[in-house]
């Protein structure tokens, strides 16, 4: 079981740099950050850009993998996003991971006036944009099978005309995709293009209704749905990693080291290969006892 951390971009990097360095010192597999303009959990908080933050994090670390968890089509067009990904992969010397999802229906979903009268895209359009943008990102970052250096793509939602992205990714054939999905089309997208699937322990009911038993039953059902999507896409389900981003349910993951071990053990039984916890904040969301992050760190387990 690989253990990683998610560090929110809510502090100036001169203050946050030590957190990124400490994540590496503690031996975590990867350090991720959210990519939003505004995050619904901290709507009035300072919130910095994920891509510059990850570039800065690459400069103060040397081993830990770095990535978004997740970015989305909400305000990212695949062509400039692919350009950023190639650059981040180069800056980090091949340590970048692209976490990508359809995006939430919160502030990011209408900040650019998306959808009819700026109300955001429909569920169907959101799913379609996700699938199409992943396909285009794969082409842009992998390159054409015939060796051509330019990508032309004419889709329903996105276009690219002779997009030339040199020199490509450091990692070959491209950076790994960690793809979020819950529905059938999204899961088939994961099965076709993903190195890993990522899901939260949130589910689709209010937080106060998310009992531990309910959470585990939802995750087990989604595992089965992902296996079915792999079979539909002709992929061995065992070849796809599975990542759980914790911190959104009533699971006591970060209450103590023992609680974490219990949750991680149950995750392993379900077939998860990776668990991501949030680096503790002082207050509000993800404010957990600071000693726990040290105790569960791979360097100390």
N, C-alpha and C positions, 0 to 999 in steps of 0.2 A: 504494500500500500504506500503510494507516494503522497506526501503531505506538502501542500503549498499554502501561501498566504495571499490575501487580497488587501492592498493598501489603498485607502481612499485618497484621491488627490485634493484634499481639503486644507492643506497647509502650504505655505511657500516652500519651495524646494530646499532653501537654505536650512529650514527646520526639519523637513522630511528626509533629507539625505541620510541621516544616521539610521532612520528606520529601515531604509532599503539596504544599507550596509549590514545592519544587524540581521535582517532576514537571511542574507547570504551566510553570515557567520554561524547562524543557527542551523544551517544545513537544509533549509527548505528547498524543495525541488524547483519551485517557480514562485515568482512574485508577480501578481497581476494588479491591474487597476481598472476601475469602471471608466467607460467612455460616454459621458453625457455633457450637454451644455448646462442643464440643471438636473439634479437628481431629486426625485420626489421625497426621498427620505430626509434630505437636508435642504429644503427649498430656499432657505434664507442664509445658508452658509456660504463661505468662500468655496469656490469650486474651480480647479485649474484643469487645463487641457490634458487629456491622457497621453497624446502622442509626444508633446514636448517633455512631459513628466517621465515617460519611459525612456526617451533619449537621454535625459539627465541621469536617470537611474542606471542606464548602461555605462555611463561614465564613472560611477562610483562603485560599480561591482565588476566582477570578472568571470564568475562561474554560474550563478543562478540564472535560470531561464526567466524571461520577461515577456509580458503580454497583456492584451486587453481581455477583460472578462465582464462584459463583452462590448464590442462596438457593433453598429447596426446600420441598416440603410436609412434610418430616420433622418439623418442629415449628412450621410457619407455616400458620395457617388463612388462606384467601384474603381474608376480610373485614378483619381487623386488618392484614394485610399490605398490602392496597390502601390502607388509611388511612395507613399509614406511607409508602407510595410517593407518594401525593398530597402529603403533608407535605414529603417530601424534594424533590420536584419544585418545590414552592413556595420552600423555603429556598434551593435552588440556582438559582432563577430560570430553570427550564426546562433544566437540565443533567443531569437524572437519567436513568439507563438501568437497566432491570430485567433483570439476568441471572438466569435461572431454570432449574432442572433438576429431575429426579426425585429427586435426593438419593442419597448413597452409603449402603451397608448398614453403615456404621461406627457410632460411638457415638451420633450424632444420630438414628439410625434406631430406637433403642429406649430413649432417655433418658426418654421420657414413658410408657413401658410399651406402646409400639405393638405391634400384632399379638398373636397367641396367646401368652399367658404372657410377654409382654414381649420376644419374640424378634425383633420387627420384622415388617414386612409381607412377603408373598410377592412374587416378581418381578411376577406378574400384577397384584396389588393396587397395587404401586408404580407400574407403568405406567398403570393406570387412574386413580389419584389424580393423577398428573401431568397427564394429558389433561384431566380434569375441572376441576382447579384452574386450569389455564391458561384454559380456557373461561370460568370464573367470574371470574377476574381481568380478562379482556378486557371482560366485561359491566360489572363494577363500575367500571372505570377509563374506559370509553368512554361508558357511559350507554345507556339503552334507545333503540332506533331511533325510537320514537314520542315521544321527548322526556320520558318519565317520569323523575322524579328518584330513584325508589326501585327497588331490584333485589330480586326474589324468585327464588330458584333452589332447586330440589329435586332434587338429584342422588343418585347411589348413595352417594357418600362425603361430600359437602359440602352444606350447606344455608345459605341466606341468606334471612332474612325481612324484607322492607321495609328493606333496607340502604340508607341514604341517606348518600352520601359527597359532601359539598360542600366546596369549589366545583369539584371535579374537577381534572384535571391542568392545569398551565400549558401543556404541549405538547399539541397537538390532533391527532387525537382522543384520544390518550393517550400516555404515555411509551413509547418503543421497547422491545420485548421482544427480548432476546438469549437464545435458547433452546438448551439443551443436549439432545442426543438421539443415540442410536446405533441403536436398533431401529426397525422399520417404523412402529409406532404413534407413537412419539416424533417421528420425522422427518415424519410427516404433520401432527403438531401444529405443528412448526416451520414447515412449508410454509403452513399456514393462518393462523397468528397471529404469526409471527416477523418482525422487521426484519432479524435476523441469526441464523445458526446458530453455535453455539460447540462446539468439540470440543477435547479435549486430545490431546497426542501420546503418550498413555499406552498405549492399546490394552488388551488383555485377557490378556496373558501377563506373567510375572515380568520385572522391570526388566532383569535380566542377559541376557534373551533379545530385548530390543527393539533389534535392530540398526537402523542407519540405513535400509538397504534395506527391511527389514520395515516400519518406521514409515511410509515413503513409500508403500509398496504398500497399507497399511491405509487411509491417508488418501485415496488415490486411489479405492479401492473405496467408501469412505463418501461421497465426492463424487458418485459415480455413483448410489448409493442415494438421496441427497438429491435429485438431479435427477429420479429416478423418482418420489419422493414428491411433488415439485412438480407433475409431470405428472398424477398421480392427483388432486391437489387443484385442478387447473386453474390453476396459477400459473406464470408465466414464471420459470424457474430463475434467469435473469439479474437478476431483481428482488430476489433474496434475497442479502444479504451473508453472508460466511463468515469466521468468526473462529477462529484457532488459538491456544489457550492453551498455551504451551511450558513446558518445564522438567521433564517427567516421563519423558522417554525418554533415550536415549543421544545424541541429536542435540546437537552442541557449540554450541548457539545462543549462549550467553553467554560462551564462552571467549575470544572476541576480536571486534573489530568486523568483521573479515573473515568470521569464522564466522557471525556474525549476518547479514551481507549474503548469504552463500551460502544460508542457510536461508530468509531472506525471499524471495530470488529463486526458489527452488524452490517456495515457497508460492504465489507469484504465478503461476507456470506451472500449478499445479494449480487455480487459480481462487480462492484465498483473497484477501479484500479487507482483512483485518485480522490483525495478529499482536500477541499480548500476551506480554510478558516480565515476570518477577518483579523487583521492585526488590531489589537485593542486600541480603542479611542478613549479619551478622558471622560466623555459623557455622551448621552444619547445613544444613537444606533451603535451597536457593536462595542459598547463599553463593558468590558469583561475584566476579571482580575488579571493584572499584568504578569503575575508569576506563572499563569497557566501557559502562556505562549512559550515561555522558556522551557517549561517542563515537558511540553509535548513536542518540542523541536526535535527533528531527526538526530541532531548532534547529541541529544541528551536521552534519547529513548533506548 
